[in-house]
Amino acid sequence: MDEPPRKRRKTSSPIRAPTSPLRKPPRRPSFASPTKASLARSYPTLLPTRTPPPKDVRVTEQKAPVPSAGATSTARRSPLAEAQAVQQNKLSRPIEGALGQERKGKGAGVLPLNPDLEKKKQEKARLEREVEELEAQVSRCVSEIASEQKRVADATLLPAQRADLSKFILKLSGENAQEQRPTPVSGLLCSFLPFSALPITPLQEHRAEKPIASHRPIEFKDPLPYLQMFTSLDLSTQLELPKDTPHPSEKRVHQKHTVDISGPQKLLKAQLAINIDCLSNDLVDVDVLHLSSWAERELGTFMRTKAKEKDLGNACWAIDSFLEIAMKRAHYWRRCEKAFASLLPGRAAAGAEDTSTAALKSSTILRKDLSRHLGCDTLILQDEHVLLKISWRITFDWTGEAESAIDVECAIPTVWKEADANDAFSKVPETFDSLLRTKGVFNATKIIAALLFSQ
């Protein structure tokens, strides 16, 4: 009698839409402890439900079959049809929708891997590791330098510190020390066996090392032939000890070099005595022992001045440059003697002209003719009224280079000077200088002689 009456189990019609669970009669309360299922049945809003969204419900309602005309009014329209079939959890539903949308977005946003981008990322990572390694090496170098500067001069590194520093230096230089592998035990045992052959050591090829390029002059066994390529002089030297006996306490050792210098055809001869200190290779003194007489007046004065100053380079260079200009001057005198034979003083006699005819016609200049004109520095051309004096002197600059100083002087009668209203005879030296620069010395002399002399 205490049990409630059994109710008839109702079955839902297939054509009837699902009604709300609120219309169902409450079940008998359980006398046991409440469970999750019982709480869900009594309080359906406590747990999230997985019912389809409202749109799906409306679609199912639209797809439901339309009831026939003979159906009852209760089956045709329910007074609670507008109520939702299942009450939704307002808090859980939007969250589930957002999670679903996020999952859909993640699934749609996954792109295939780009190999170029992956390579760039790997390269960037490698470069970052190298930068970190270089920064560590720089900091290590700075610390080592600072510790080396602070270290006392007598202090030494410990073997472990020295080995660590050596490894660090080898790592920086990129040279990996080749570690010699120990000989295997089998090889050591084989060496004790009889009839074992000795290992053949490979021959090391000896490669000739190239000399390091240097700005210093190349050393020769005999440099004299190479020096004579740029001069016409012949040089010979004699080595001897000075006649003065040095003091026993004096540590200096002197050498005396006697240098003989001769020009082509031995037209110029010079002899120099040079005393040299063997320890310091310094010049003690320079003396001019001999010089050709025709060069004594011009060259001898300059050489003795430089010898007192111990300037051997300028003295020797002056000999070569002086001989070159002196030879040109001797050829010039010879040409003037041949071209202006009638204007030379003392050549008016016929006998003198006959004796010199053969010599003048010869194209080659003999040694005696050159030696006669080498020391000459003045030539005079004259006739009955006009006298022309040509001077060619040789001077030297501060480097020992010989220079020519050529000028002319003209002497005319007084009557001609008084009749010269434009003072043309006083402009002869200036005219000769301008012709000398453009025509040369012989052509300038030829033009001036044609203007002054009637013949």
C-alpha positions as CSV (number, residue, x, y, z in Angstrom):
1,M,0.0,0.0,0.0
2,D,3.0,2.3,0.7
3,E,4.3,2.0,-2.9
4,P,3.0,4.5,-5.4
5,P,0.8,3.1,-8.1
6,R,2.5,2.1,-11.3
7,K,1.9,4.4,-14.1
8,R,1.5,3.5,-17.7
9,R,4.6,4.1,-19.7
10,K,4.0,6.5,-22.4
11,T,5.6,6.3,-25.8
12,S,6.2,9.3,-27.9
13,S,4.5,9.5,-31.2
14,P,6.8,9.6,-34.3
15,I,4.9,12.5,-35.7
16,R,4.9,14.5,-32.5
17,A,7.8,16.8,-31.8
18,P,9.9,16.2,-28.6
19,T,8.4,18.0,-25.7
20,S,10.2,19.8,-22.9
21,P,11.5,17.6,-20.1
22,L,9.7,20.0,-17.7
23,R,6.4,18.5,-18.6
24,K,7.4,15.0,-17.6
25,P,6.3,14.0,-14.1
26,P,8.9,14.0,-11.4
27,R,10.3,10.7,-10.5
28,R,10.4,9.1,-7.2
29,P,13.1,10.5,-5.1
30,S,15.9,8.2,-4.3
31,F,16.6,7.4,-0.7
32,A,20.3,6.8,-1.4
33,S,22.9,9.5,-1.7
34,P,22.4,11.7,-4.8
35,T,24.5,10.8,-7.8
36,K,25.5,12.7,-10.8
37,A,22.8,11.0,-12.9
38,S,20.1,11.8,-10.3
39,L,21.3,15.4,-10.0
40,A,21.3,15.7,-13.8
41,R,17.7,14.4,-13.9
42,S,16.5,16.7,-11.2
43,Y,18.6,19.7,-12.1
44,P,19.4,19.6,-15.8
45,T,20.9,23.1,-15.8
46,L,23.8,22.1,-13.5
47,L,25.7,20.2,-16.2
48,P,26.3,21.2,-19.9
49,T,24.2,19.5,-22.4
50,R,25.1,18.5,-25.9
51,T,21.8,19.2,-27.6
52,P,21.9,20.6,-31.1
53,P,21.8,24.4,-31.4
54,P,18.4,26.2,-31.9
55,K,18.9,26.4,-35.7
56,D,19.1,22.6,-35.9
57,V,15.9,22.3,-33.8
58,R,14.1,24.6,-36.1
59,V,15.3,22.6,-39.1
60,T,14.0,19.4,-37.5
61,E,10.7,21.0,-36.7
62,Q,10.4,22.1,-40.3
63,K,11.2,18.6,-41.6
64,A,8.7,17.0,-39.3
65,P,5.7,15.6,-41.1
66,V,2.6,17.7,-41.2
67,P,-0.3,16.1,-39.2
68,S,-3.4,15.0,-41.0
69,A,-6.7,16.9,-41.0
70,G,-8.4,14.3,-38.7
71,A,-5.8,14.6,-36.0
72,T,-6.8,16.0,-32.6
73,S,-6.1,19.6,-31.7
74,T,-3.8,18.5,-28.9
75,A,-1.7,16.6,-31.4
76,R,-1.7,19.5,-33.8
77,R,-0.5,22.3,-31.6
78,S,1.0,22.1,-28.1
79,P,0.4,24.9,-25.7
80,L,4.1,24.8,-24.8
81,A,5.5,24.3,-28.3
82,E,7.5,27.5,-28.0
83,A,9.5,26.2,-25.1
84,Q,12.9,24.7,-25.9
85,A,13.2,21.0,-25.8
86,V,16.2,21.1,-23.4
87,Q,17.2,24.0,-21.3
88,Q,20.6,25.0,-22.4
89,N,23.5,26.1,-20.1
90,K,24.0,29.7,-20.8
91,L,27.5,29.6,-19.4
92,S,28.8,26.5,-21.1
93,R,27.3,26.9,-24.5
94,P,29.1,30.0,-25.7
95,I,32.4,28.6,-24.4
96,E,31.9,25.4,-26.3
97,G,31.0,27.4,-29.5
98,A,34.1,29.5,-29.1
99,L,36.3,26.4,-28.5
100,G,34.8,24.8,-31.6
101,Q,35.5,27.9,-33.7
102,E,39.1,28.1,-32.3
103,R,39.6,24.4,-33.3
104,K,38.2,25.1,-36.7
105,G,40.5,28.1,-37.1
106,K,43.5,26.2,-36.0
107,G,42.8,23.4,-38.4
108,A,42.3,25.9,-41.3
109,G,45.4,28.0,-40.4
110,V,48.0,25.3,-40.6
111,L,50.2,25.8,-43.7
112,P,52.7,23.5,-45.3
113,L,56.4,24.0,-44.2
114,N,58.5,26.3,-46.5
115,P,61.9,24.8,-47.1
116,D,63.6,28.1,-47.9
117,L,62.2,29.6,-44.6
118,E,63.5,26.6,-42.7
119,K,66.9,27.0,-44.2
120,K,67.0,30.7,-43.3
121,K,66.0,29.9,-39.8
122,Q,68.8,27.3,-39.5
123,E,71.3,29.7,-41.0
124,K,70.3,32.4,-38.6
125,A,70.7,30.0,-35.6
126,R,74.1,29.0,-36.9
127,L,75.2,32.6,-37.3
128,E,74.0,33.5,-33.8
129,R,76.0,30.6,-32.4
130,E,79.1,31.8,-34.2
131,V,78.6,35.4,-32.9
132,E,78.3,34.1,-29.4
133,E,81.5,32.0,-29.9
134,L,83.4,35.0,-31.3
135,E,82.2,37.2,-28.4
136,A,83.5,34.6,-26.0
137,Q,86.8,34.5,-27.8
138,V,87.1,38.3,-27.7
139,S,86.4,38.4,-24.0
140,R,88.9,35.7,-23.4
141,C,91.6,37.6,-25.4
142,V,90.9,40.8,-23.5
143,S,91.1,39.0,-20.2
144,E,94.4,37.2,-21.2
145,I,95.9,40.5,-22.3
146,A,94.9,42.3,-19.1
147,S,96.3,39.4,-17.0
148,E,99.5,39.5,-19.0
149,Q,99.9,43.2,-18.5
150,K,99.4,42.8,-14.7
151,R,101.7,39.9,-14.5
152,V,105.2,40.6,-13.1
153,A,108.1,40.2,-15.5
154,D,109.7,37.3,-13.6
155,A,106.4,35.4,-13.0
156,T,105.8,32.4,-15.2
157,L,102.6,30.5,-16.1
158,L,101.7,27.1,-14.7
159,P,102.0,24.2,-17.1
160,A,98.2,23.7,-17.1
161,Q,97.6,27.4,-17.8
162,R,100.3,27.4,-20.5
163,A,98.7,24.3,-22.2
164,D,95.3,25.9,-22.0
165,L,96.6,29.1,-23.6
166,S,98.4,27.2,-26.3
167,K,95.1,25.4,-27.2
168,F,93.3,28.7,-27.3
169,I,95.9,30.2,-29.6
170,L,95.8,27.2,-31.9
171,K,92.0,27.4,-32.0
172,L,92.2,31.1,-33.0
173,S,94.8,30.5,-35.7
174,G,92.8,27.6,-37.1
175,E,95.6,25.2,-36.9
176,N,94.6,21.9,-35.3
177,A,97.5,20.3,-33.6
178,Q,97.9,16.9,-35.2
179,E,97.9,14.5,-32.3
180,Q,100.1,11.5,-33.0
181,R,98.2,8.3,-32.4
182,P,100.0,5.8,-30.2
183,T,101.4,2.8,-31.9
184,P,99.1,-0.2,-31.6
185,V,100.2,-3.1,-29.4
186,S,100.2,-5.5,-32.3
187,G,102.7,-3.3,-34.1
188,L,105.0,-3.3,-31.0
189,L,104.8,-7.0,-30.7
190,C,105.6,-7.6,-34.4
191,S,108.8,-5.6,-33.9
192,F,110.1,-8.3,-31.5
193,L,109.5,-11.1,-34.0
194,P,112.5,-12.4,-36.0
195,F,113.1,-11.4,-39.6
196,S,111.2,-8.2,-39.1
197,A,112.0,-5.6,-41.7
198,L,112.9,-2.1,-40.6
199,P,110.4,0.5,-41.6
200,I,111.5,2.6,-44.6
201,T,111.5,6.3,-43.7
202,P,110.1,8.4,-46.6
203,L,112.6,10.8,-48.0
204,Q,111.8,14.4,-47.5
205,E,111.9,16.5,-50.6
206,H,114.2,19.5,-50.2
207,R,112.5,22.5,-51.7
208,A,114.6,25.5,-52.5
209,E,113.2,28.4,-50.5
210,K,112.7,31.6,-52.5
211,P,114.5,34.6,-51.0
212,I,112.3,37.2,-49.4
213,A,111.9,40.3,-51.6
214,S,113.9,43.2,-50.3
215,H,114.4,46.9,-51.3
216,R,118.1,46.6,-50.7
217,P,120.5,46.3,-53.7
218,I,121.4,42.8,-54.9
219,E,124.8,41.7,-53.8
220,F,127.3,40.5,-56.5
221,K,130.6,38.8,-56.1
222,D,132.2,41.3,-58.4
223,P,130.0,44.5,-58.8
224,L,132.5,46.4,-60.8
225,P,131.4,45.2,-64.2
226,Y,127.8,46.2,-63.4
227,L,128.9,49.7,-62.3
228,Q,131.0,50.2,-65.5
229,M,127.9,49.8,-67.6
230,F,126.9,53.4,-66.9
231,T,130.2,55.0,-67.4
232,S,133.0,55.2,-70.0
233,L,135.7,55.2,-67.4
234,D,137.9,52.3,-66.5
235,L,138.5,51.7,-62.7
236,S,141.1,49.7,-61.0
237,T,142.0,49.6,-57.3
238,Q,144.9,48.5,-55.1
239,L,144.6,47.7,-51.4
240,E,147.3,48.3,-49.0
241,L,147.9,49.3,-45.4
242,P,148.8,52.9,-44.6
243,K,152.4,53.6,-44.0
244,D,151.8,55.3,-40.6
245,T,152.1,52.6,-37.9
246,P,149.2,52.8,-35.5
247,H,149.6,53.1,-31.8
248,P,149.5,49.7,-29.9
249,S,146.6,50.9,-27.7
250,E,144.5,52.1,-30.7
251,K,141.9,49.6,-31.8
252,R,141.2,51.2,-35.1
253,V,142.3,49.4,-38.3
254,H,142.6,51.5,-41.5
255,Q,142.9,50.4,-45.1
256,K,144.2,52.5,-48.0
257,H,142.6,52.1,-51.4
258,T,144.4,53.5,-54.4
259,V,141.9,54.0,-57.2
260,D,143.1,54.6,-60.8
261,I,140.6,56.2,-63.2
262,S,141.2,56.4,-66.9
263,G,138.9,57.7,-69.7
264,P,138.6,56.4,-73.3
265,Q,141.9,56.5,-75.2
266,K,143.4,57.4,-71.9
267,L,142.8,61.1,-72.6
268,L,142.0,61.7,-68.9
269,K,143.7,60.1,-66.0
270,A,143.1,60.5,-62.3
271,Q,144.4,58.7,-59.2
272,L,142.7,58.9,-55.8
273,A,143.9,57.7,-52.4
274,I,141.2,56.7,-50.0
275,N,141.7,55.7,-46.3
276,I,138.8,53.7,-44.8
277,D,138.1,52.7,-41.2
278,C,137.4,48.9,-41.4
279,L,135.3,48.8,-38.3
280,S,132.8,51.6,-39.0
281,N,133.3,51.7,-42.9
282,D,133.8,55.5,-42.7
283,L,136.1,57.6,-44.9
284,V,139.1,58.8,-43.0
285,D,140.4,61.0,-45.7
286,V,140.5,61.4,-49.5
287,D,143.4,62.7,-51.5
288,V,143.8,63.5,-55.2
289,L,147.2,62.0,-56.1
290,H,147.2,62.7,-59.9
291,L,145.1,64.4,-62.5
292,S,145.7,65.2,-66.2
293,S,147.2,68.6,-66.7
294,W,144.6,69.9,-69.1
295,A,141.8,69.1,-66.6
296,E,143.6,70.5,-63.6
297,R,142.3,74.1,-63.9
298,E,138.6,73.2,-64.1
299,L,138.2,69.7,-62.7
300,G,141.1,69.7,-60.2
301,T,139.8,72.6,-58.2
302,F,136.3,71.1,-57.7
303,M,137.7,67.6,-56.9
304,R,140.1,68.9,-54.2
305,T,137.3,70.9,-52.6
306,K,135.1,67.8,-52.4
307,A,138.1,65.7,-51.2
308,K,138.5,67.9,-48.2
309,E,134.7,67.5,-47.5
310,K,135.1,63.7,-47.8
311,D,132.5,63.7,-50.5
312,L,133.8,60.9,-52.7
313,G,130.6,60.4,-54.7
314,N,130.4,63.9,-56.1
315,A,134.2,63.9,-56.8
316,C,133.9,60.7,-58.9
317,W,130.7,61.8,-60.6
318,A,132.3,65.1,-61.6
319,I,135.1,63.2,-63.5
320,D,132.6,61.3,-65.7
321,S,130.4,64.3,-66.4
322,F,133.3,66.6,-67.0
323,L,134.9,64.3,-69.5
324,E,131.7,64.0,-71.5
325,I,131.3,67.8,-71.9
326,A,135.1,68.2,-72.5
327,M,134.9,65.8,-75.4
328,K,132.0,67.7,-77.0
329,R,133.9,70.9,-76.6
330,A,137.0,69.5,-78.3
331,H,134.9,68.3,-81.2
332,Y,133.4,71.8,-81.4
333,W,136.8,73.5,-81.5
334,R,137.9,71.0,-84.2
335,R,134.8,71.8,-86.4
336,C,135.3,75.6,-86.0
337,E,139.0,75.2,-86.9
338,K,137.9,73.4,-90.1
339,A,135.0,75.8,-91.0
340,F,136.6,79.1,-90.1
341,A,140.2,78.4,-91.1
342,S,140.7,81.8,-92.8
343,L,139.5,83.6,-89.6
344,L,141.9,81.9,-87.2
345,P,144.9,84.1,-86.3
346,G,148.2,82.8,-87.6
347,R,146.6,80.8,-90.4
348,A,147.0,83.5,-93.2
349,A,150.3,82.0,-94.4
350,A,149.9,79.6,-97.3
351,G,152.5,77.2,-95.8
352,A,150.5,76.7,-92.7
353,E,147.3,76.0,-94.8
354,D,149.1,73.4,-96.9
355,T,150.5,71.5,-93.9
356,S,147.0,71.3,-92.3
357,T,145.0,70.4,-95.4
358,A,145.4,66.7,-95.1
359,A,144.4,66.8,-91.4
360,L,141.3,69.0,-92.1
361,K,140.0,66.7,-94.9
362,S,140.1,63.6,-92.7
363,S,136.7,62.7,-91.3
364,T,138.1,61.0,-88.1
365,I,139.7,63.0,-85.3
366,L,143.0,61.8,-84.2
367,R,144.0,61.5,-80.5
368,K,146.6,64.2,-80.8
369,D,144.0,66.7,-82.2
370,L,141.6,65.9,-79.3
371,S,144.3,66.2,-76.7
372,R,145.2,69.6,-78.2
373,H,141.7,70.9,-77.9
374,L,140.6,69.2,-74.6
375,G,142.0,71.9,-72.3
376,C,141.0,74.8,-74.6
377,D,138.1,77.0,-73.4
378,T,138.5,80.0,-75.8
379,L,138.4,80.5,-79.6
380,I,139.1,83.8,-81.4
381,L,137.9,84.5,-84.9
382,Q,139.0,87.8,-86.6
383,D,139.7,89.6,-89.8
384,E,140.9,93.1,-90.6
385,H,138.2,94.9,-88.8
386,V,136.1,92.6,-86.5
387,L,137.2,90.2,-83.6
388,L,134.8,87.6,-82.2
389,K,135.8,85.8,-79.0
390,I,133.9,82.5,-78.1
391,S,134.3,81.2,-74.5
392,W,133.1,77.8,-73.4
393,R,133.8,77.1,-69.7
394,I,132.8,74.1,-67.7
395,T,131.3,74.5,-64.2
396,F,129.8,72.1,-61.6
397,D,126.6,72.2,-59.5
398,W,126.3,71.0,-55.9
399,T,125.7,67.4,-57.1
400,G,128.9,67.2,-59.2
401,E,127.1,67.5,-62.5
402,A,129.1,69.4,-65.1
403,E,127.4,72.4,-66.8
404,S,128.4,74.4,-69.9
405,A,128.7,78.2,-69.8
406,I,129.0,79.5,-73.4
407,D,129.1,83.2,-74.4
408,V,130.6,85.5,-77.1
409,E,132.2,89.0,-77.1
410,C,132.5,91.2,-80.2
411,A,135.1,93.9,-80.9
412,I,134.5,96.4,-83.7
413,P,136.1,99.7,-84.8
414,T,135.0,102.9,-83.0
415,V,133.7,104.4,-86.3
416,W,131.3,101.5,-86.6
417,K,130.0,102.1,-83.1
418,E,129.4,105.8,-83.8
419,A,127.6,105.0,-87.1
420,D,125.4,102.3,-85.4
421,A,122.3,104.3,-84.4
422,N,120.3,101.2,-83.3
423,D,123.2,99.8,-81.2
424,A,123.0,96.5,-83.1
425,F,126.5,95.4,-82.2
426,S,125.8,95.4,-78.5
427,K,123.0,92.9,-79.1
428,V,125.3,90.2,-80.5
429,P,125.6,88.3,-77.1
430,E,121.8,88.2,-76.7
431,T,121.4,87.1,-80.3
432,F,123.9,84.3,-79.8
433,D,122.2,83.0,-76.7
434,S,118.8,82.8,-78.4
435,L,120.4,81.0,-81.4
436,L,122.3,78.7,-79.0
437,R,119.0,77.5,-77.4
438,T,117.3,76.9,-80.8
439,K,120.1,76.0,-83.3
440,G,122.9,74.6,-81.2
441,V,126.3,75.9,-80.5
442,F,127.9,75.3,-83.9
443,N,125.0,76.6,-86.0
444,A,124.8,79.7,-83.7
445,T,128.5,80.4,-84.2
446,K,128.1,79.9,-88.0
447,I,125.2,82.5,-88.2
448,I,127.0,85.1,-86.0
449,A,130.2,84.7,-88.1
450,A,128.2,85.2,-91.3
451,L,126.7,88.4,-89.9
452,L,130.0,89.9,-88.7
453,F,132.6,88.8,-91.2
454,S,132.5,89.5,-94.9
455,Q,134.2,86.3,-96.0
